[in-house]
Each structure stands twice: as C-alpha cells, then as structure tokens.
C-alpha cells in the first residue's frame, strides 16, 4: 500500500508540472491584427499596389490578401514577415487579359527570397504554371521550409525575417507584353514547433534596415506578437516529460527492490 501511495503522489506531482507547459503549447494562435508598414495603408489594410524591386516591395501581413494591377512582363514585388518555427505557404492568383486580346499561352512564375535575397526552394506547390490562351486566371503556390532560428553561414536555410515575393510572366508572346493584369498574393503560416527546431539563434532577424530602425518601424515589420528569437520550443515539454517518467520509474524500481529485500517472518 505504501508503494502504491508513493507512486500515485509522484504521478500527481508530474501531472501538475506538465499542465502549464501543455496549456502553453495547446493555446490557439491568435488571429493576426494588421498593422501599418511600408507598402500598407495607414489603417493597416493590405496593400493595393506592388513594388518594382526588393527595395520598394509592398509589405503585407500573413493572412492578408495583397492586390495589385500591372502589365504582362512586369516584375511585381511584395514582402511579409516569417518567424522561427513557422512554415509559410505563399499563394498567388493572376487575372489575365481577355483571351481575344492575347496571342498565345502564358507562363507565370512565383519566387520567394529571404532577407538576404537568397531564393528559397519550394517544398511543394505550383511555383510555375502555364495558362492556355483561353484561360482567364492562373494559380500558383509555394510552400517554404520551416524557418529556423539559426544556421551555418554556408547554408541557405530559411531564417527569421522579411521574405520577398516576386511574381512575373516568364513566358508570353511578344505582342502580349504590356497587356494589363490583376494579381493577388497571400501568405499562410503553420506553426511546426519543436518537431523541426534547431539549437541556434540570430542576434537580429533578417530585416533590411532593422539595426537603425525606430521601435515603430520594427513593430510594423514584425509578425503579430513580435519576434520570438527561438527561445521557446515544445521540445522542452518532451524533455521535462522524459525526466519525470524516468524519476517515476526510479521510484517504482526502488520500492520493489526495498520490498523484496525484507527478511521473511519465521513460520509458527
């Protein structure tokens, strides 16, 4: 009975220790609240124009739908923040000119670059898509790798900071260049947590000009809730759980050993 009581008390203590960490891990991700930034309106709405290069990229928040009008052959640029442990999926939709005005099929491409302007590979999705002459729209998507808190200097692993989206027609009839198009871009985030976490950290996220930026500019370029800097990983939860289970196993084994070592009473 004493062994059972000891084991029960230890289990209850372990459950009490795990409860706060489990609640923090299971807490739902808050809905992003738009905030004003470069390329967005003062009211925090998604941009309705695109930039023509990295420096003029229109900034939008994950969950927003950025739109722009342009011409076939133009390079359209947007930017969004991505933090440690997040896996971004960028989607783009292009409304093409009327088929009667086009002279042939078109091929569009969606490219994503990190804060160092390194082109990031897509793990899956339709990064490049061809639209027939009769097609009214073309859809593209690119799912990036999970953002890491740090990486080797020689690698191209995705790091926290600003990510750039470039959309353009890479294949079109020469006479179709300059025809008007409408584009829409959005970025969805998935929290992958400690399943893909690594032990490293950046001093600053890869955001252009962040070193000399004001606090307001930093907040405008950061994801909702600010940069995490990789301080939390749900691997802590599994490490704590393993330690507690190991301690309980030790207590139980000790109680069995102590019980089996007692001298037996002499028979009457």
Secondary structure, DSSP 8 states (H G I E B T S, - for coil): -HHHHHHHHHHHHHHHHHHHHHHHHHS----------TTS-TT----SS-BSSSTT-EE--TT-EEEEEEETT--EEEEEEE-TTEEEEEEEEEE---GGG--S-EEEEEEEE-TT--B---SBS-SEEEE-TT-SEEEEEEE----BS---TT----BSEEEEEEEEEEE--GGGTT-EEEEEEEEEEEE-GGGG--S---SS-B-TT-TT--HHHHHHHS-TT---TT---THHHHHHHHHHHHHHHHHHHHHHHHHHTS------
